[in-house]
Amino acid sequence: MATMSAVFVLLVFWLDLLALNSCHPVRKKDACEVEGQKADCSHMSLREVPSNLPANITSLDVSHNTLRALDALILARYPRLVRIDAGYNSIPRLQENMCRVLPALRTLSLPHNVVHFLTEKDLLHCSNLTWLDLSKNRLKLRGDPFLPLQRLAVLNVSANRLTSARLGTQPQLWSLETLSLSGNEISVLQSNDFHYLSNSSLRTLELSFLPIKTFEPGCFKPIGELCDLVMDGTKLSLNLTPKLSQELSMTGIRNLWLRNTQLTSLTNATFSGLQTTNLTFLDLSRNSMAAAHDSPFRWLRTLETLILERNNFKHLTRSTFLGLEKLKLLNLRTALVKSKTSAYPVIDDFSFEPLVSLETLLMDNVTFQEVAPHLFSGLRSLRRLSLGWSRVNLKMVSNATFASLAGSPLRALNLTSMSIARLGAGAFFWLGNLTVLVLDRNFIDQTLTGEEFKGLASVEEIFMSGNKVINLTPWSFRHVPNLRTLTLGRCLVRNLDLDPSPFQPLRNLSTLDLSNNNVANISAGLLQGLENLRVLRLQHNNLGGAWKRAHPGGPILFLRGLRSLETLSLDYNGIDEIPAEGLRGLFRLQELSLSGNYLDYLRDSIFDDLGSLRTLRLQKNFITSVRREVFGPAFQNLATLRMERNPFDCTCESILWFVDWLATTNASVPFLDSEYICNTPPGKFNTSISSLDSPSCKDLIWFFILYVVTHFVVLTFTAVTLVFRFQGWRILFYWNVLVSRVLGVKELDPGEVRFEYDAYLLYAEKDKKWVERHLLPLEDEQFKFCMEDRDFIPGTSQLEAIVETMKNSRKIMFIVTERLLKDSWCTQYKARQALHQVIEDSRDSVVLILLEDIPDYRLGQTLLIRRGMLKSRCVLHWPVQRERISAFRHKLQVALGSSNIVQ
């Protein structure tokens, strides 16, 4: 297998090199590019090897120039060179001293030059070479030019118009492992053509695209250790192939490529000569092969891989693969086709029965009439079956469709794009070992009841994207409890708002794809219990309404509980807001994609739990501001950010932090210079966000501080003014109370001071008769009131008498009526004098007797007293009913004997 890989590498290398130079022009460089010990001087139109390169280089590429020589004098400056690539130049010959000055040279590549005569002295000092490529030159060999190359492992002399495979006259090239003679004009392989390799260890021989007419007997005998033979594009036909097989019987051939050799049919004699070999790999693809008669592979008992891709078989029978008991891989991709005029190809029952060891059967893009009841019978080792894109009459997969695989250990089944419209009950019942089921891009339109997957207890991956309509039920996946990957994209999945959820049985699910389904209605419990879910793809749906605050019942938090989620795709969902709890708890999320939505304002806390985020995609939204409060947690460990094509507001408040982050981050930010464009303010419209000047933003901080201080002072002044305007009385009152308390004011104990009067009566002159009629009768041995007309000493000044009697009274009792409030003498002097004296003499003795319902604000305006200043027992209402006067007397007694200041 190692030699087979070497052949593939060699073929791919030359084909890619040819395609690269013919289809993809490379920009001309102005100077050599030196990286480490490698110098790349290709595509510079050089006429000679540069002489100013570092002396320690080990690899030199001077391909695609106009060199006419590899000057040994210049190359002597680089004695450590191990590899030289000088392809695509105009070099006509090799200088014999080149290898002498380059003792370390191992690889010399000179394809697409004009090397003509090649003699032994040209390579005399190149004994250390291990790789020599002289393809696509004009070689004319003189003598034994390759005789000195005893360490050479790979020699390529393809496309040189050589007419013989004989490259020497005596044994040489002892270490040669790979030889390419493809694309020459060799028409006959003579018996002594490879005599010069009789002592070599040749393993791989390329003879592709040769006009071979015959193989002389014993032509491959000198290279008996040959393992790999590539003859792609060589016209062998039905007559020449048996001769080739016969000659290869003398070798150790293991791998044989016969692609595009015009081998249109196979017979019993085609490979009969290979029966004594140990051939394990045979590639017969691209031959337009239509028939295989009389068990053509019966001689290939050791074959393990057979590739019949891109042929034109019409009928496969039970004898077609007879003898391939050890075959492990059979590739029939595009091997059975139907034209407009031809009939459907036929595959008989038991056609694959001889393939008892077959593990992989590839039948993609084939056409045959039907899946017969015993089509796959006998494949007791089959592990992988691929029928994708095949045209078969298989509208419905029934319980009998794959019954012929009941005895096989099938692990993977690919039924992609087979026009399947329905899955019957127990469709895969016989495939109990199946782990991967691919049903993508069919026309399935049905309700999944769960019976369709009955028997698939071991299945781990189901792919059903690209179907028509899938109606889910709570039981759809009850028979696949070990499912880990489920894709339902692009198939109009319905009933995602069921309770319980259709995915409830899938406790081991790690990947779920519901993209491109136009889903709008989902339930909060849709993903409940999927604690192992790692990848969730919901892009291209209509889930914007589910996260709206205006949604009935509030936003639907369908991501709650997904503690293991690592990848979340919500692109193009019409999302214009993310609820505060929308992404809560996603501590392991590494990739979040929200591109193509309508997001503009993002709450400060939505990304708080996304500290593990590595990739964030928010391009094509309406985001104007990128603030630390919102994006700080998500940007902590970010490796890739995509936020291009948003209408950024390029002001200091909106993106200053973002600009500073971009300047210091190691994260990849594609299109930063071209797609991160300012939309506002007008002065920065259509400019890059990097144009924001950070220092100028920082200078604005002092203006901001001044603004805040000024704003605070103005608001404070306004608030204080309003408080004093509407609550100043209360403040002054409590201030006086506080001062009185601090100065030790307290209600005097009756035992400490004797007062001449219990209460000084303060009333309007017009209320005098009421006082005499109702209040004075309440006097007795306990109470004594002071009344001006009765108790003032004649001849004394009225003002002095008022002051003196108030001092000698325990309480000052206001008889409150509308007449009192209108009496200027009472309000402007008596009331003020009373309150002044009370405060000045440290006495808190005021009692209000309300004869009328007077508003509190009027009491404050006229008497400078409010009810709120006094205890409730010191505010009395005169009873309307006579029988309640006795109760009033008791209340009055309490009021006259207590403090009235609110504690």
N, C-alpha and C positions, 0 to 999 in steps of 0.2 A: 504493500500500500504506500510505502514511503516513495518508491520510484514512481508510482502512479501520480502522486501529488507533485513530484518534481516535473513531470510532463505537463500537468495542468498549469503549473506556475510558468513554465517556459512558454507555452502557447499563449496564455493570457498576456504575458509580458510583451511579446512581439505584436500581438494584435492591438493591444492598448497603445503601444508606442506609435504604431502606424496611424491609428485613428486620431491620436492626440495631435500629431503633426500635420495631418491633412485637414482636420475639421476645426481645430481650436488654435488659431494663431496666438502666439505668445508675445507679449510686449517686449520690445527690445530694451535691454538694460544698458545703462551708461557706465557701470563699473561692476567688477566682480563682487559677489557676495560671499563673505567668509564667515562661517559659523563653526566655531571650535576648530577642528582640523580638516574641515571640508571647505573646498573653494568651488563656487559655482560661477563659471564664466561663460555660460551658454547664452545664445541669442544676443551676441554683441558684435557680429560681423568682424570678428578678429581674423587677422591674416597670419598671426603667429601666436604661440603660447605666451601668455603674460610672464614677464620676468620679475615682477615686483610683488609677488605673493609671499606670505610667510613661509619660511624655510621648513617648518615642521608639519606642513599639511600632509595628510595621508590619502585624501581623495580629491581628484581634480576632474571637473566636468567642463569640457570645452566643446560640447556638441552644438550643432546648429550655428556654425560659423562658416568662414571661408578659408579654413586652414588648408595649406598644401603640403604640410609636413609636420611631424612631431619632432621638433629640433632637439637632438640629444644634448646639445650644449646648454640650452635653456632648461631642459628637464633635469639636468645635473644639479641645479640649484635646489631641487626638492628630492633629496635622496630617500626620504621616508615614504614616498608615494606607494600605496598599496593598490589603488584603483585609478584607472584613467578611462573616461568616457569621451571619445572623440567622434561619435557618430554624426552623420549629416554634415560632412565636410567634403573636401576635394583632395583627399590624401591619396597619392598614386602608389606609394610604396612605404615600407617600414625601414627606418634606419637601423642598421645592424648594431650600432652602439647604444641604442635606446635602452635596452634591457641591461646593458653593462653598467650604465650610470644609475639604474634604478633596481638595485638588487632585491628590494622588498616588494616589487611589483607582483601582484597576484591576479588581478583582473584587468583585461584589456578589451575594450569594446569599441569596434570600428565599423558599425553598420552604415549603410548608405554612404559609402565613399567610392573611390575609383581605383582601389587597389587591384593591380593587374598581375604582374609576374611576382610569384612568391617562391623564394628559394630557401634552402636550408640555412644559409648564412644570415638571412633576415631575422631568423628567430634563434640564432645560435646561442645567444646568452640569456634566453628567456626560459630557462629550465625550471624556474620557480612559478611560472604561470599555472593557475588552476582554472581560469575561465577565459576563453578567447572567442570573441564574436566577430566574424568577418562576413556576416550576411549582407546580401544586396550590394556586392561589389562586382568586379569583372575578373575573378580569379583565373589565373593560368598557373598551374602547379608545375614547378621544375624540380625533378628529383624527389627527395623526401623532406619537404620543408618543415613537417611537424615532428621529425625525428628527435630533436632536442627536448621536446615538451613531455618529459617522462612523468611530470606531476599534474599534467592537465586533466581535469575532471569533466569539463563541459566544453564542447567545440561546436560552433554553429557556423556552417558554411552554406546556409540555405540561400536560394535565389541568386546563384552565381553563374547560371547557365552551364553548370558542369554536366558532362555527358556520361560520366562514370562515377560510381560510388567508390572507386579505388583512389584513395588519397595518399598511398605510399606503396613502395615496392618491397619493403621488409617489415618484420614485426616491430611495432612502436606503440606509443601512447598507452603504456602499461596501466596507467591510473584512470584512463578515460571511462566515464560512467554514462555520459549523455552525448549523443551525436545527432545533429540535425542536418539532413540533406534535402529538406523539403524545398519545393519550388524550383528545382533544377530541371535539366532536360534528359534525365536518366530514363531510358526506355527498356533496358535489360539489366537485371541483376545477375551478373555472371558468378560462376562458382568460386572464383578467386578474388572477387571484389573486396571482400572483407578479410583477406588473408593478413593484411597488415595489422589487424586487430586480434590476431589469434592468441596473443599473450595478454590482451587487455581484460579489464573487468567491466566491459560495456553492459549496462543494464537497460538503457532507454535508447531507442532508435526512432527517429522521425523521418518518415518517407512520404509526407503528405504532398498532394498536388504534383505528382510525378506522372509522366506519360508512359508508365510501365506497360510493356507488351508481354513480357514473359519472365518467369523465374527459372533460372537454370538449376538443375539438381545440385544440392549441397551448397546453395548460395549463402545460407545462414549458418552453415556448420561451423565456420571459424568463430562465430560469436554465440557459442552454445549456451552461455550464461544469460542471454537476453531475456529480460522479464517484461519489458513494455515496448510495444510496437504501435506507432501512430501512423495510419495511412489515410487520414481524412482527405477527401477530395481526389484521391487517386482512383481512376476508373478501372475497377477490377472486373466488374460484370460477373455473370453467373459462371462463366468458363474459367476465369483466372483465379477466383477465390479458392476452389478446391486445390489448385496447385500451391497457392500460398499456404493453405492449411497443411499440405503435405510437407513443405519445406520447414515450416515452424515445428514440426514434430521432432526435429533434431535439436530443439532449444528448450530452455526452461521457461518459456513464455507463460506469463501469468495474466497480463492485462493487454487487451487488443482493442484498438479503436479503428472502426471501419465506417465512419460517418461519411455520408454523401459520396458513396463509391459506386452509385448506380447499380446496386445489388437489388434488383426489383423483385426477386423471389428467392426462396430457399428450398433446397431439396435434401434428400437423405445424404447426398455425397458432398454437400457444401462444406461441412466441417468434419468430415470423417477422418481427415488426417490429424485432427487434434485430439483424437481419443486417447493417445498415450501421454498427452501433456497434462499439466495441472492448472489449466486455464480457470481463473476465478472471476474475471471481469471481461465483458464483451459489450461494446457499444455499436449498435447497428442503426442509429437514429439518422433521420433525414435521407432515406434511401428510396422513398416512394414505394416501399415494399408492399406488394398486394397479396402474396400467398406464401404459406409455409407448408410444403408438401412432405408427407412421409416422415414425420418425426425428425425434422432437421437438427434438433438439439440433443438427440439421444446419445451422441458421442461426448457430450460435455458434462460428464458426471460430476465434476468438481466445481462447476460454475456456481458462483454465489450472487453475482450481479449481472442482470441482463437488461439493457436499455434498448427499447424498440420505439422510442419517441419519434413523432412526426413521420409516420409511414402511412400506408393506405390499405391495411388489411380489410378483407371483406368477410372472412369467415375464420373463426377460431374453433377448433375441435378438441376432442379429448386427447388426440394424439399430437397436437401442436407442441405442447410443452413436455412431452414424454421424455424421460431420462434426466430431468432437472430436479432430482430428489434433494440436492443440497442448495438449491437456489433460495436466497434470502430476500432479494429485492428484485422486483419486476416493474419496469417503467413502461407503461403503455400510453402515456400522455399523447393525445392527438394521433394515436396509432390506428384508430378506426374512424373513418370519416365518410360522410355521405355527400355526394354532389347532387345537383338538381335532377340529373337523369338516372343516377344509380339507385339501387335498392338499399334498404337499411342493412348495414353489416349485422352479422349474426354471431352470437357467442353461445355455443351449445352448452347444455347442462353438463356438469362434471368436467368442463374444459380445464379447470385449474386443479383438478384432483391430484395429478402427479406431483404438485408442488407442496409436498408435505412439510418442508422446512421453511416455506415462504413466510417472512415476517412483515414485509411491506409491499403492498400492491397499489401502484399509482395509475389510476384510470381517469385522470382529469381530461376534460374536453374531448371525450370520445362520443361516438354515436353508435347506439345499438338498439335493437327493437324493444327489448323488455328485460326486466330482472327476472330471469326464469327461476322456478322453485328450487333448483339444485345448482344454480350458477356458481355459488361459492363453496359448494360441498367439497370436503377433503382438505380445506385449508386449516388444518388443525394447529398450526403455529402462527397464524396471522395475528399481528398486533396493530397494524395500521392499514386502513383502507381509505383511499381518497377517490371520490367520484365527482368532484367539483366541476361545474360547468359542462357536465355531460348532458347530451340530448337523449333522454330515455323516456319512454312513456310511463312516468311515475307521478301521476297526479296525487295519489294518496299512498302514504306509507302505512301498510296494514301489518297485522300481527304475523303474516306469512312472508312479508317481503324479504326479511333477513333471517328467516328461519334456518336457511342453509348454513348460517354461521354459528349455530347453536353450540357446536363443539369447539369453537376457536376461542383463544384468549384475547380477542380483539380489545384494544385499549383506546384507539382513536378512529373516529368515523367522520369523514368530510363529505357533506351533501350540499355544498354551496351551489347556489344558482342552478337548481335542477328542475325548476318549475313545479315544485311540490306545493299543493294547495291545501292539503289537510293531513293531519297526523291521526291515525286511528288509535283506538284503545289498545294498549300493549304493543305499540309499534316497534319498540326496541326491547321487548320482553326477553328475547333470547340472548341479549348482549349484556349479561350480568357483570362482565369484567370491564365494561366501557368506562373510561374516565374522561374522554373528550368527545363531545358531540357538536358538530358544526352544521347549522341549518341556515346560515346567512343567505340573504338575497334570493329568497324564494317567494311564493305567493300565498303563504299561509294566512288564512282568514278564518279564525275560529275562536271559540271559547275554550280555554285550557281548563279542563276539569281535574287534571292531575293523573287521570288514567293513561294519558299518552306516554308518560314517563315511568310507568309501572315496570319494575324489574331493574331499574337503573340505580340501585342503592349505592353503587361505587362511583357514579359519575361525579366529577369535580368541576367540569367546565361545560357550559352550554352556551353556544353562540347562536342567537336568533335575530340578529339585526337585519334590517332591510326587507322585512316581510310586509304584508298588507295591514291586517288588523289583528291584534292580540287582545282578547278580552280575558282579564284575569279574574280568578275567584279565590276565596280564602284557602282552597285546596289545590291550587294549580301546581304547587311544588312539594306536595306532601310526601312523594315517593323518592325525592332526591335530597335527603337530609345532609349529605356530605358535600353539597354543591359549594364551590369556592368562587367561581367566576360565572356571571350571568350577564349577557349582553342582549338588550331589547331595544336598541336604537333604531330609529327610522322605521318604525312599524306600527305607529298609532296605538300605543298601549292604552288600554282603558281600564277604569275601575280602580284607580290608585287611591281612592278615598274610602275604600272598604274598611270595615272594622269587624273582625281582625284583619290585619294586613296580609296580602298574598305572600309576603316574604317572611312572615313570622316563623315558618318551620326552618328557615335557612340560617341557623345559628352560626355556621362556619363560613358564611359568605364573606369574601374579602374584596371582590370587585363587582360593582353593579353599574351597568350602563343603561340609562333611560333617556339618552339624548335624542334630539330631533323628533319629538313625539307631540309637540304642541300641548303638553300637559299643563292644565290650569288648576285642576281640583285635586288636592291631595289631603290626606289626613295627618294630624300631628303624630299619629302612631305608625306611619308608613314604614319607618325604619327602626321601629322599636325592637330592641333585643338583638340587633346586629352589632354586637360589641366587637366583633373581629373585622368589621368592614374597614378596608384600607383605601380603596379607590371608589369614588362616587362621581359619575359623570351625568350631569343634568343639563348640559348646554343645549341651546336652541329649543327651549320650551317657553312656557308663558307663566312663570311662577312669580312674577312681580306682585300680583295681587295677594299672594299668600303671606307676604311679609308686610303688608300695609297696616298701619295703625287703625285705619278705618275699616279693616276687615271685620265682619260680624264675629264677635267673640274675641277680637284681638288678633295679633299676628300668629300665624301657624308656625310653631317652632319645631319643624320636622327634622332638624339636625341634632336634636337633644339626645344625649346618651351615646353618641358615636365617639367613644374615647380613643379608638385606635385609628381614626381616619387620618390619612396622610396626603391624599390628593382629592381636591374638590373642584369640580368644573361647573360654573353657573353662568357661562357666557351667553349673551343674547337671550335673556329671559325677561326683558322689560322691567327689570328691578330698578326702582327709583329711591328706595330707602331700605336700610337694614336695621331691624329692631335691635335694641340694646342686648337682648339675649339670643340674637340670631346665630352668632358664632361662638357662643359661650361653651366652654368645656372642651374645645378642640385643641388640646394641649400638644398633640403630636402632629398637627397639620404641617406639612412641608411645602405643599403646592396649592395655591388658591388662585383661581381664574374667574374674574368677574368682568371681562372685557365685553364691549358692545352693549352695555346697559344704559340706564339713564341716571346714574348716581351723580348727585351734586353735593348735598350736605351729608356728612358722615358724623355720627355721634362720637364723643370723645372715647367711649369705652368699648367700642365694638371689636377692636383688635387686641384687647388686653390679654387674652389667653393664647395669642398666636406667637409666642416667643420662639417657637421652633421653625417658623416659616423660612423657607429657602427660596421659593419662587412666588412672586406676586404679579398678577396680570390685571391691570385696570385700564388698559388703553380703550379709546373710543367711548368715553363716558362724558359727563359734564362737570367733572371735578375742577373747581377753581382754586381751592385752598388745600395745601398740604402742611398740616400743623403737627408739631411734636405730640400734642395731647391725643391726637387720633392715630397717627402712624408710627409713633415712637416704638411701641412694643413689637409691631410687625417688622420693623426695619432692623431689629437688633442683630439677627443672624442671616440677613437676606443675602443671597448669592446672585439672584437675577430679578430685575425690576422692569416691568413693562407698563409705563403710564403715558406713552405718547398719545398725541391727538386728543388732548383734553384742553378746554378753554381756560388756561391758567390766568389767575388774577395776579399780576406781577407787582404786588405791593409788599411792603415790609411785613405787614401783619399776616399775609396769606402764605407766602412761600419763602421767606428769608431762611427759616430753619431748613427747608427742603434744599435750597441752593447750597447752604453750608454743608449739608449731609452729602450731596452729590460731589462736592469738592474733596471730601475726605474718605468716602467709601471705597471699598475694594470690589463691591458688587458690580456685575455686568449690567449696564443700562443701554441697550441698543437704541440707535437713532436719537441719542441725546442731543446732538448738535442740530439735527434737521427737523425733528418732530415734536420737540418740547417747546411750543410757541406760546407767547403771551397773547391773550385776547383783550385784556384790560390791564391798566387804564389806557385811554386813547393814545397817550404819548409813547407807549411801548407796544402798541398793536403790531402783530406779525413779526416780533423780534424774539430771539431766543431767551429763555428764562435765565440763562447765565449772564444776561446783560444787567440783571439786578445788582446794584452796588451795595455790598454788605456794609462797608464803613459808613456810608451815608445813612443807612438804616439805624446803625448804632448811635449816630449823632442825634437822632430823633428821640432817643430815650429820655434826655433831659427835658425836652419839650413835653413829652408824655407825663413825666413826673410833675412838672409845673402845672399841667392841665389837671392832673388828679388832685393836687393840693388845692388849687384854686376852686375846683369843683366841690371839694370837701368843705372848704371854708364857706362858700356861698350857701350850700345846702344846710350846713350847721347853723349859720346865721338866720336863715329863713325858718328853720325848725324852731329855734329858740324864740324868735319873734312871735310865731304862731302860738307856741305854748304859753307865752306870757300874755298874749292877747286873749286867749280863751280860758286859760287855767291859772292866770297869774294870782288870782285871789286865793286859790288853794295853796299855791306855793308859798305866798306870803303868810298865810295862816299857819301852815305847818312849820314854817321857819320860826315864827314867833313862839309856837309851842315848843320847838326844839330849844330855842334860846332859853325859854322859861325853865325847861327841864334841866338844861345845863347849869342854869343859875340856881337851881334848887327849888323852883316854885312847886308848891303842892297845895292841895286843898287843906285849909286850916282846920284843925280839930276843934269842935265846939268847946272842948274843955280848955283849950289854950287861949282863945279870945272870946270875949263876950261882945256881941253886937246888939245895938239898941233896936234894930229892926231885922226881921227875917227876910224882907224883900222890899226893895225900892220899886214902886209902881211907876212905869213909864208908859204914858198913854196920851192920846190926843185929847184936846180940850173938849171936843164934841162927844168923847166917849166917857166923860166924867160920870154922867148919870148911870151908865151901865156898870161902871166900876162900883159906885156906891150901892147899887141895887143888888148886884150879883157877887161881887168879889169881896167887899168888906164884910158881908155876913159870914164869910168863912173864917174871920179872925176869932180866936179863942185864946185860952191860956197858952197854947203852943205857938201860934203864929201871930206876928204883929207886923202889919204893912206900913210903909211910909208913904203918905199921900200929901202932896204939896199944900193944898188948901187947908188941910187939917193939922199937919204936924210941923210946918215951917214956923219958926219963931218970928213973931211980928217985929218989923223994924230991921230985920236982917236982909242983906242984899240977896236977891233971888239966885244969882249965879253962885255966891258963896254957899247959900243954903243947899243948892243942888249938889255941889261938890262934897259938902260936909255930910249930908245925909247918905249919899252913895257910899262914902267911906264907912259909915256906921251901919250899913246894910250887908247881910250875908249874901244875898242874891239881888240881881237887878232883873226885874220881871217886865218884859215887853208885852203890852196888850196890843196885838197886831191886828189892825184893820186897815181898810183903804184910807180912812181918815188920818190914821197915824202916818202913813206913807206920804200923804199930801201936806202934813203939818211940818212946815219948814223949821219951826222952833225945835221940834222933837228930833227931826232927822239930821239937821245941820249942827245942832249943839248937844242936845241931851244924849242922843245915841252915840255920837262920837266921843263925848266926854265919858260916857259910861264905859265904852270899850277901852279908851285910853287909860282910864283909871284902873280898870281891871288888870290890864297888862302891866301898867306901871307899878301897881301895888302887889303884883304877883298873885292875883286872884282870878280864877277861871269860873266866874259865877254869873251865867246868863241863862235865863229861862224864857222861852217863848210860849205865849198863850195865843193861839190863833182863833180868832172869832170868825174869820172868813178864809176862803181858799185862795191864798196869795201865791203866785208863781215864785219859784226860788230865785230866778234871776232878778226880780224886782226887789226882793229882800236884800240881795247883794248890792243893788244899785243905790238904794236909799238908806238902809240901816247898816250896810257893810257886814251883814251876817247872812250865812247860808245854812240851811238845815244840815248839810254835810259837816259843818264845823262842830255840831253838838251831838251828844248822845241822844238816842231816841227818847229816853225818859225825860229829857229836858225840853222836848218839843211837845206841847200839849194842845189838844183841840177841845174847845169848850163844847160840852155836850148839848145837843139840841133837846133831848128828852130830859125833863126835870128829874125823873127817877134815877138818872145816871150821875147826878151832881155828887152824890156821896162817893161814887167810885172816882170821880174826878178829884175830889178832896184828898183821897188816898194817894192818887198819882202826884198831886201837888206836894203832898207831904214828902214823898220820895224825892221829887225834883229839888225841893228846897234843902234837902239834907244830903245831897250827893254832888260829886264833881261832874261837870258837864262837858269837859273837853274829851274828844275822841282819843282813846289810847292808841 
